Amino acid sequence: MTSMNFIGLDIHKKTISYCVKDAAGEVLAEGTILSTRQSLDVWMRTLCEPWTVAMEATMFTGWIYDYLLPHAAAVKVAHPLMLGAIAAAKKKNDRIDASKIADCLRCNFLPECYMASTEIRERRRTLRYRKLLVRQNVQLRNKVSQMLMESGVVYNKQKLHKVGYFKELMTTNPDIGEGLRPLLTICRETIVRIGKTEGALVRSLARDPLLSDRVQRLMTIPAVGPITALTWVLEVDDVARFGSVKQAISYCGLCGAERSSADMVKRMPISKQRNKHLQSVLVEAAKLGPRLSPDLALVYETEKQKGHANRATIAVARKLVAYLLAVDRSGREFVVAGERREAA
């Protein structure tokens, strides 16, 4: 019976370093190929089947993972922060990194991370692009305000970006000079165009047959709108990956790190090891939640008495994670606990 070959890949923008080892750890082949589909085709024809491959999670991992998956016995992606053997090495280069990844795979020590399906990752890319558009829209709005203030133009801050007020300001305010007027017009047109594009992206994702039912169920939770629901669905993908609510809260970056030694336990600030996209939308939803739900308001007030407003907001965000996880697991719409008991 042919033994399995284990391959470690170290991926960069233009090149891929590889190391092929057998079960005993003997190096069968190593080298560097170009990061193109044609080079991968030629390289795969040189491999003896069966083979399994591992690579570190990078910006370039997704398409290589999809391309190798039909040909390999297994394709695994390693969590970059968990590859301590590589990070702590005295001597580090692409060839050594590929060799150590192959050893971790061969010895079953590879800290594997979750890899979402291609369909989910494509839709996730769209949602993250929408976030970029929102950021650019805010920058342009701030730039309009900045240019008006630089020129000494008096304006209503609350109404500035309303269509009617902006047109009136441009036509009636004598302080807006001829040099400033074209710049303000360009900014306004860009803001409108970005807003329409952003709205179209959200609507297309919300109507997507792969996501729509799940998103509609999650939106029955107080303070969870289409952006929060879409972000949860596309960033989490399969809720079965979380064994408990604590794991989901940790993934969303809503808990602090812990440093323990002997009998001393020290809690650290909110961890930077998190999904930043989920963390930001959940914190925004948590600020709105106490206004829409008595249960969330009670959580907020209880935690605020123990500390301060930021601590209370994080507690509400954790409660929202528990709601999202429960609704997603059950496949049913959100129902308040008291109403559920009355229905039973």
MIMIFI-177883 format. One record per residue (C-alpha): x, y, z; residue number from 1; residue in three letters. Coordinates in nm, 3 decimals. Layout:
% MIMIFI-177883
{{X; Y; Z}; NUM; ALA}
...
END
This chain:
% MIMIFI-177883
{{0.000; 0.000; 0.000}; 1; MET}
{{0.134; 0.344; -0.094}; 2; THR}
{{0.211; 0.558; 0.211}; 3; SER}
{{0.080; 0.911; 0.245}; 4; MET}
{{0.302; 1.204; 0.146}; 5; ASN}
{{0.284; 1.519; 0.359}; 6; PHE}
{{0.338; 1.861; 0.203}; 7; ILE}
{{0.398; 2.193; 0.373}; 8; GLY}
{{0.349; 2.516; 0.179}; 9; LEU}
{{0.478; 2.863; 0.263}; 10; ASP}
{{0.279; 3.103; 0.045}; 11; ILE}
{{0.374; 3.450; -0.072}; 12; HIS}
{{0.241; 3.688; -0.333}; 13; LYS}
{{0.460; 3.563; -0.619}; 14; LYS}
{{0.607; 3.232; -0.500}; 15; THR}
{{0.519; 2.919; -0.304}; 16; ILE}
{{0.787; 2.728; -0.115}; 17; SER}
{{0.708; 2.358; -0.066}; 18; TYR}
{{0.849; 2.063; 0.124}; 19; CYS}
{{0.733; 1.704; 0.062}; 20; VAL}
{{0.798; 1.444; 0.333}; 21; LYS}
{{0.702; 1.081; 0.387}; 22; ASP}
{{0.556; 0.940; 0.708}; 23; ALA}
{{0.907; 0.885; 0.852}; 24; ALA}
{{1.001; 1.250; 0.800}; 25; GLY}
{{1.239; 1.198; 0.508}; 26; GLU}
{{1.243; 1.488; 0.263}; 27; VAL}
{{1.127; 1.366; -0.078}; 28; LEU}
{{1.127; 1.700; -0.256}; 29; ALA}
{{1.149; 2.069; -0.183}; 30; GLU}
{{1.173; 2.387; -0.380}; 31; GLY}
{{0.989; 2.696; -0.498}; 32; THR}
{{0.722; 2.746; -0.764}; 33; ILE}
{{0.535; 3.048; -0.892}; 34; LEU}
{{0.201; 3.140; -0.734}; 35; SER}
{{-0.001; 3.069; -1.050}; 36; THR}
{{-0.253; 2.804; -1.142}; 37; ARG}
{{-0.036; 2.688; -1.434}; 38; GLN}
{{0.265; 2.633; -1.204}; 39; SER}
{{0.048; 2.443; -0.958}; 40; LEU}
{{-0.079; 2.215; -1.237}; 41; ASP}
{{0.276; 2.130; -1.343}; 42; VAL}
{{0.387; 2.079; -0.982}; 43; TRP}
{{0.094; 1.851; -0.891}; 44; MET}
{{0.182; 1.617; -1.180}; 45; ARG}
{{0.519; 1.553; -1.012}; 46; THR}
{{0.363; 1.435; -0.684}; 47; LEU}
{{0.308; 1.072; -0.592}; 48; CYS}
{{-0.045; 1.005; -0.473}; 49; GLU}
{{-0.191; 1.003; -0.216}; 50; PRO}
{{-0.080; 1.332; -0.066}; 51; TRP}
{{-0.213; 1.576; 0.191}; 52; THR}
{{-0.110; 1.939; 0.212}; 53; VAL}
{{-0.105; 2.210; 0.479}; 54; ALA}
{{-0.048; 2.584; 0.453}; 55; MET}
{{-0.054; 2.886; 0.678}; 56; GLU}
{{-0.356; 3.115; 0.666}; 57; ALA}
{{-0.266; 3.426; 0.463}; 58; THR}
{{-0.436; 3.664; 0.221}; 59; MET}
{{-0.342; 3.430; -0.067}; 60; PHE}
{{-0.455; 3.102; 0.093}; 61; THR}
{{-0.817; 3.095; -0.027}; 62; GLY}
{{-0.772; 3.043; -0.400}; 63; TRP}
{{-0.484; 2.795; -0.350}; 64; ILE}
{{-0.697; 2.598; -0.103}; 65; TYR}
{{-0.983; 2.579; -0.355}; 66; ASP}
{{-0.749; 2.484; -0.640}; 67; TYR}
{{-0.573; 2.200; -0.453}; 68; LEU}
{{-0.882; 2.058; -0.280}; 69; LEU}
{{-1.008; 1.838; -0.569}; 70; PRO}
{{-0.664; 1.677; -0.616}; 71; HIS}
{{-0.545; 1.616; -0.259}; 72; ALA}
{{-0.649; 1.357; -0.003}; 73; ALA}
{{-0.688; 1.650; 0.239}; 74; ALA}
{{-0.607; 2.020; 0.243}; 75; VAL}
{{-0.557; 2.187; 0.582}; 76; LYS}
{{-0.502; 2.548; 0.682}; 77; VAL}
{{-0.299; 2.629; 0.993}; 78; ALA}
{{-0.374; 2.912; 1.232}; 79; HIS}
{{-0.078; 3.154; 1.200}; 80; PRO}
{{-0.079; 3.258; 1.568}; 81; LEU}
{{-0.068; 2.896; 1.681}; 82; MET}
{{0.237; 2.796; 1.479}; 83; LEU}
{{0.474; 2.854; 1.768}; 84; GLY}
{{0.742; 2.626; 1.624}; 85; ALA}
{{0.788; 2.864; 1.333}; 86; ILE}
{{0.750; 3.192; 1.520}; 87; ALA}
{{1.003; 3.092; 1.791}; 88; ALA}
{{1.267; 2.960; 1.551}; 89; ALA}
{{1.613; 3.116; 1.565}; 90; LYS}
{{1.661; 3.073; 1.193}; 91; LYS}
{{1.359; 3.142; 0.975}; 92; LYS}
{{1.317; 3.133; 0.597}; 93; ASN}
{{1.061; 3.005; 0.347}; 94; ASP}
{{1.224; 2.662; 0.308}; 95; ARG}
{{1.241; 2.602; 0.684}; 96; ILE}
{{0.884; 2.725; 0.733}; 97; ASP}
{{0.752; 2.483; 0.470}; 98; ALA}
{{0.947; 2.197; 0.631}; 99; SER}
{{0.808; 2.271; 0.978}; 100; LYS}
{{0.452; 2.292; 0.846}; 101; ILE}
{{0.503; 1.951; 0.683}; 102; ALA}
{{0.634; 1.811; 1.015}; 103; ASP}
{{0.334; 1.950; 1.206}; 104; CYS}
{{0.101; 1.791; 0.951}; 105; LEU}
{{0.290; 1.459; 0.956}; 106; ARG}
{{0.288; 1.436; 1.337}; 107; CYS}
{{-0.074; 1.554; 1.365}; 108; ASN}
{{0.032; 1.866; 1.555}; 109; PHE}
{{-0.101; 2.114; 1.303}; 110; LEU}
{{-0.318; 2.383; 1.472}; 111; PRO}
{{-0.588; 2.369; 1.205}; 112; GLU}
{{-0.823; 2.666; 1.162}; 113; CYS}
{{-1.175; 2.667; 1.021}; 114; TYR}
{{-1.205; 2.718; 0.646}; 115; MET}
{{-1.543; 2.837; 0.520}; 116; ALA}
{{-1.687; 2.715; 0.192}; 117; SER}
{{-1.608; 2.896; -0.131}; 118; THR}
{{-1.965; 3.027; -0.160}; 119; GLU}
{{-1.957; 3.181; 0.187}; 120; ILE}
{{-1.611; 3.333; 0.134}; 121; ARG}
{{-1.723; 3.498; -0.191}; 122; GLU}
{{-2.023; 3.656; -0.022}; 123; ARG}
{{-1.809; 3.753; 0.277}; 124; ARG}
{{-1.579; 3.940; 0.039}; 125; ARG}
{{-1.879; 4.139; -0.085}; 126; THR}
{{-1.987; 4.232; 0.269}; 127; LEU}
{{-1.634; 4.341; 0.364}; 128; ARG}
{{-1.617; 4.551; 0.048}; 129; TYR}
{{-1.938; 4.720; 0.162}; 130; ARG}
{{-1.759; 4.808; 0.487}; 131; LYS}
{{-1.485; 4.976; 0.284}; 132; LEU}
{{-1.748; 5.183; 0.101}; 133; LEU}
{{-1.902; 5.295; 0.430}; 134; VAL}
{{-1.560; 5.403; 0.556}; 135; ARG}
{{-1.494; 5.603; 0.239}; 136; GLN}
{{-1.840; 5.762; 0.262}; 137; ASN}
{{-1.769; 5.882; 0.615}; 138; VAL}
{{-1.431; 6.021; 0.507}; 139; GLN}
{{-1.594; 6.218; 0.225}; 140; LEU}
{{-1.864; 6.358; 0.456}; 141; ARG}
{{-1.596; 6.470; 0.698}; 142; ASN}
{{-1.402; 6.626; 0.410}; 143; LYS}
{{-1.707; 6.831; 0.305}; 144; VAL}
{{-1.740; 6.964; 0.660}; 145; SER}
{{-1.367; 7.038; 0.674}; 146; GLN}
{{-1.368; 7.236; 0.348}; 147; MET}
{{-1.668; 7.443; 0.460}; 148; LEU}
{{-1.505; 7.522; 0.795}; 149; MET}
{{-1.175; 7.615; 0.624}; 150; GLU}
{{-1.367; 7.871; 0.417}; 151; SER}
{{-1.564; 8.011; 0.710}; 152; GLY}
{{-1.900; 7.890; 0.575}; 153; VAL}
{{-2.177; 7.874; 0.835}; 154; VAL}
{{-2.394; 7.562; 0.798}; 155; TYR}
{{-2.631; 7.334; 0.988}; 156; ASN}
{{-2.433; 7.027; 1.089}; 157; LYS}
{{-2.741; 6.803; 1.125}; 158; GLN}
{{-2.881; 6.894; 0.781}; 159; LYS}
{{-2.558; 6.924; 0.583}; 160; LEU}
{{-2.582; 6.590; 0.404}; 161; HIS}
{{-2.952; 6.611; 0.326}; 162; LYS}
{{-3.008; 6.661; -0.048}; 163; VAL}
{{-3.239; 6.962; -0.025}; 164; GLY}
{{-3.032; 7.152; 0.230}; 165; TYR}
{{-2.703; 7.091; 0.045}; 166; PHE}
{{-2.848; 7.225; -0.282}; 167; LYS}
{{-2.985; 7.531; -0.103}; 168; GLU}
{{-2.649; 7.590; 0.067}; 169; LEU}
{{-2.464; 7.571; -0.266}; 170; MET}
{{-2.698; 7.816; -0.441}; 171; THR}
{{-2.767; 8.072; -0.169}; 172; THR}
{{-2.456; 8.095; 0.049}; 173; ASN}
{{-2.226; 8.373; -0.078}; 174; PRO}
{{-1.929; 8.248; 0.126}; 175; ASP}
{{-1.879; 7.945; -0.100}; 176; ILE}
{{-1.624; 8.060; -0.356}; 177; GLY}
{{-1.582; 7.947; -0.715}; 178; GLU}
{{-1.274; 7.741; -0.625}; 179; GLY}
{{-1.460; 7.551; -0.352}; 180; LEU}
{{-1.786; 7.486; -0.538}; 181; ARG}
{{-1.654; 7.218; -0.783}; 182; PRO}
{{-1.486; 7.023; -0.501}; 183; LEU}
{{-1.804; 7.021; -0.294}; 184; LEU}
{{-2.005; 6.907; -0.598}; 185; THR}
{{-1.765; 6.621; -0.667}; 186; ILE}
{{-1.772; 6.511; -0.303}; 187; CYS}
{{-2.151; 6.520; -0.294}; 188; ARG}
{{-2.186; 6.319; -0.616}; 189; GLU}
{{-1.939; 6.060; -0.488}; 190; THR}
{{-2.123; 6.032; -0.156}; 191; ILE}
{{-2.452; 5.967; -0.336}; 192; VAL}
{{-2.294; 5.712; -0.572}; 193; ARG}
{{-2.122; 5.524; -0.287}; 194; ILE}
{{-2.446; 5.522; -0.086}; 195; GLY}
{{-2.640; 5.369; -0.374}; 196; LYS}
{{-2.371; 5.105; -0.432}; 197; THR}
{{-2.356; 5.016; -0.063}; 198; GLU}
{{-2.734; 4.977; -0.044}; 199; GLY}
{{-2.741; 4.760; -0.356}; 200; ALA}
{{-2.475; 4.528; -0.212}; 201; LEU}
{{-2.668; 4.483; 0.114}; 202; VAL}
{{-2.995; 4.416; -0.067}; 203; ARG}
{{-2.836; 4.158; -0.298}; 204; SER}
{{-2.688; 3.970; -0.001}; 205; LEU}
{{-3.010; 3.985; 0.200}; 206; ALA}
{{-3.204; 3.837; -0.095}; 207; ARG}
{{-2.945; 3.568; -0.164}; 208; ASP}
{{-3.116; 3.224; -0.142}; 209; PRO}
{{-2.816; 3.083; 0.046}; 210; LEU}
{{-2.850; 3.344; 0.322}; 211; LEU}
{{-3.202; 3.489; 0.321}; 212; SER}
{{-3.384; 3.243; 0.551}; 213; ASP}
{{-3.108; 3.247; 0.808}; 214; ARG}
{{-3.078; 3.625; 0.801}; 215; VAL}
{{-3.454; 3.673; 0.844}; 216; GLN}
{{-3.455; 3.449; 1.154}; 217; ARG}
{{-3.165; 3.637; 1.312}; 218; LEU}
{{-3.333; 3.972; 1.247}; 219; MET}
{{-3.614; 3.875; 1.487}; 220; THR}
{{-3.365; 3.937; 1.771}; 221; ILE}
{{-3.389; 4.289; 1.920}; 222; PRO}
{{-3.123; 4.530; 1.784}; 223; ALA}
{{-3.014; 4.284; 1.513}; 224; VAL}
{{-3.058; 4.441; 1.171}; 225; GLY}
{{-2.955; 4.322; 0.825}; 226; PRO}
{{-2.587; 4.422; 0.864}; 227; ILE}
{{-2.545; 4.247; 1.200}; 228; THR}
{{-2.729; 3.936; 1.075}; 229; ALA}
{{-2.531; 3.920; 0.749}; 230; LEU}
{{-2.203; 3.970; 0.932}; 231; THR}
{{-2.285; 3.689; 1.175}; 232; TRP}
{{-2.388; 3.448; 0.898}; 233; VAL}
{{-2.090; 3.517; 0.673}; 234; LEU}
{{-1.820; 3.543; 0.939}; 235; GLU}
{{-1.937; 3.246; 1.149}; 236; VAL}
{{-2.069; 3.024; 0.867}; 237; ASP}
{{-2.134; 2.698; 1.057}; 238; ASP}
{{-2.243; 2.753; 1.419}; 239; VAL}
{{-2.156; 2.389; 1.498}; 240; ALA}
{{-1.791; 2.500; 1.515}; 241; ARG}
{{-1.867; 2.655; 1.856}; 242; PHE}
{{-1.911; 2.406; 2.136}; 243; GLY}
{{-2.038; 2.668; 2.380}; 244; SER}
{{-2.143; 3.030; 2.410}; 245; VAL}
{{-1.806; 3.110; 2.569}; 246; LYS}
{{-1.625; 2.999; 2.254}; 247; GLN}
{{-1.848; 3.220; 2.039}; 248; ALA}
{{-1.794; 3.517; 2.272}; 249; ILE}
{{-1.418; 3.464; 2.254}; 250; SER}
{{-1.428; 3.444; 1.874}; 251; TYR}
{{-1.615; 3.775; 1.862}; 252; CYS}
{{-1.352; 3.941; 2.083}; 253; GLY}
{{-1.589; 4.025; 2.368}; 254; LEU}
{{-1.378; 3.884; 2.653}; 255; CYS}
{{-1.036; 3.958; 2.796}; 256; GLY}
{{-0.728; 3.740; 2.786}; 257; ALA}
{{-0.627; 3.548; 3.099}; 258; GLU}
{{-0.284; 3.514; 3.258}; 259; ARG}
{{-0.276; 3.250; 3.531}; 260; SER}
{{0.013; 3.129; 3.743}; 261; SER}
{{-0.025; 2.910; 4.053}; 262; ALA}
{{-0.317; 3.059; 4.250}; 263; ASP}
{{-0.300; 3.397; 4.082}; 264; MET}
{{-0.548; 3.470; 3.802}; 265; VAL}
{{-0.513; 3.800; 3.616}; 266; LYS}
{{-0.770; 3.921; 3.368}; 267; ARG}
{{-0.637; 4.129; 3.081}; 268; MET}
{{-0.813; 4.388; 2.861}; 269; PRO}
{{-1.028; 4.284; 2.564}; 270; ILE}
{{-0.826; 4.045; 2.350}; 271; SER}
{{-0.692; 4.151; 2.010}; 272; LYS}
{{-0.728; 3.792; 1.887}; 273; GLN}
{{-1.079; 3.819; 1.752}; 274; ARG}
{{-1.294; 3.857; 1.444}; 275; ASN}
{{-1.283; 4.236; 1.418}; 276; LYS}
{{-1.578; 4.250; 1.176}; 277; HIS}
{{-1.810; 4.073; 1.419}; 278; LEU}
{{-1.678; 4.264; 1.717}; 279; GLN}
{{-1.751; 4.605; 1.565}; 280; SER}
{{-2.109; 4.530; 1.452}; 281; VAL}
{{-2.197; 4.360; 1.781}; 282; LEU}
{{-2.073; 4.656; 1.985}; 283; VAL}
{{-2.277; 4.892; 1.765}; 284; GLU}
{{-2.585; 4.673; 1.807}; 285; ALA}
{{-2.526; 4.655; 2.183}; 286; ALA}
{{-2.542; 5.035; 2.209}; 287; LYS}
{{-2.888; 5.027; 2.052}; 288; LEU}
{{-3.012; 4.709; 2.223}; 289; GLY}
{{-3.116; 4.851; 2.566}; 290; PRO}
{{-3.356; 5.092; 2.392}; 291; ARG}
{{-3.535; 4.810; 2.211}; 292; LEU}
{{-3.543; 4.526; 2.463}; 293; SER}
{{-3.629; 4.532; 2.836}; 294; PRO}
{{-3.411; 4.224; 2.891}; 295; ASP}
{{-3.109; 4.391; 2.730}; 296; LEU}
{{-3.183; 4.711; 2.925}; 297; ALA}
{{-3.176; 4.509; 3.249}; 298; LEU}
{{-2.839; 4.356; 3.154}; 299; VAL}
{{-2.705; 4.702; 3.076}; 300; TYR}
{{-2.819; 4.862; 3.402}; 301; GLU}
{{-2.697; 4.570; 3.614}; 302; THR}
{{-2.348; 4.582; 3.464}; 303; GLU}
{{-2.333; 4.961; 3.468}; 304; LYS}
{{-2.385; 4.959; 3.845}; 305; GLN}
{{-2.083; 4.731; 3.880}; 306; LYS}
{{-1.853; 4.940; 3.662}; 307; GLY}
{{-1.904; 5.185; 3.378}; 308; HIS}
{{-2.093; 5.225; 3.048}; 309; ALA}
{{-1.833; 5.047; 2.832}; 310; ASN}
{{-1.844; 4.741; 3.055}; 311; ARG}
{{-2.223; 4.740; 3.031}; 312; ALA}
{{-2.213; 4.767; 2.650}; 313; THR}
{{-1.978; 4.465; 2.628}; 314; ILE}
{{-2.214; 4.268; 2.855}; 315; ALA}
{{-2.506; 4.346; 2.621}; 316; VAL}
{{-2.295; 4.240; 2.322}; 317; ALA}
{{-2.224; 3.907; 2.494}; 318; ARG}
{{-2.596; 3.861; 2.549}; 319; LYS}
{{-2.657; 3.928; 2.180}; 320; LEU}
{{-2.403; 3.658; 2.093}; 321; VAL}
{{-2.597; 3.413; 2.311}; 322; ALA}
{{-2.921; 3.509; 2.132}; 323; TYR}
{{-2.763; 3.478; 1.787}; 324; LEU}
{{-2.613; 3.141; 1.867}; 325; LEU}
{{-2.939; 3.005; 2.010}; 326; ALA}
{{-3.152; 3.121; 1.715}; 327; VAL}
{{-2.897; 2.995; 1.462}; 328; ASP}
{{-2.873; 2.654; 1.627}; 329; ARG}
{{-3.246; 2.604; 1.672}; 330; SER}
{{-3.350; 2.729; 1.328}; 331; GLY}
{{-3.645; 2.910; 1.488}; 332; ARG}
{{-3.728; 3.277; 1.530}; 333; GLU}
{{-3.638; 3.458; 1.851}; 334; PHE}
{{-3.896; 3.445; 2.130}; 335; VAL}
{{-3.864; 3.611; 2.471}; 336; VAL}
{{-3.823; 3.353; 2.750}; 337; ALA}
{{-4.147; 3.448; 2.928}; 338; GLY}
{{-4.351; 3.427; 2.610}; 339; GLU}
{{-4.200; 3.088; 2.533}; 340; ARG}
{{-4.311; 2.950; 2.870}; 341; ARG}
{{-4.665; 3.084; 2.821}; 342; GLU}
{{-4.683; 2.924; 2.476}; 343; ALA}
{{-4.567; 2.590; 2.619}; 344; ALA}
END
